[in-house]
Amino acid sequence: MAKQYDKQFKLDAIQYCQDHKDLGLIGCAENLGISQQSLSTIQNEFTVIATICHRMILKNCMLKYRMAAYY
């Protein structure tokens, strides 16, 4: 059974990787005490969530822009 990591751990892991890019995935995973696969999964989850948020922001901006044309 796969180990579950809480949201704060995942956010901290992402930040750690951003702050220590020179270590690469392997080094970051070792320092965090998790497997490469787990860290890769956390990074992929973050990328998906960030992409969805970015798209929602863009759609909201487009909607506001279109609405502004009517006022």
Residue pairs with C-beta under 8 A, 6 or more apart in sequence:
2 38
3 34
3 38
5 13
5 34
5 38
5 42
10 42
10 45
10 46
13 28
13 32
13 34
13 39
13 42
14 42
14 43
14 46
16 28
16 31
16 32
17 23
17 25
17 28
17 39
17 43
20 27
20 28
20 31
23 31
25 36
25 39
25 40
25 43
26 36
28 39
29 35
29 36
29 38
29 39
32 39
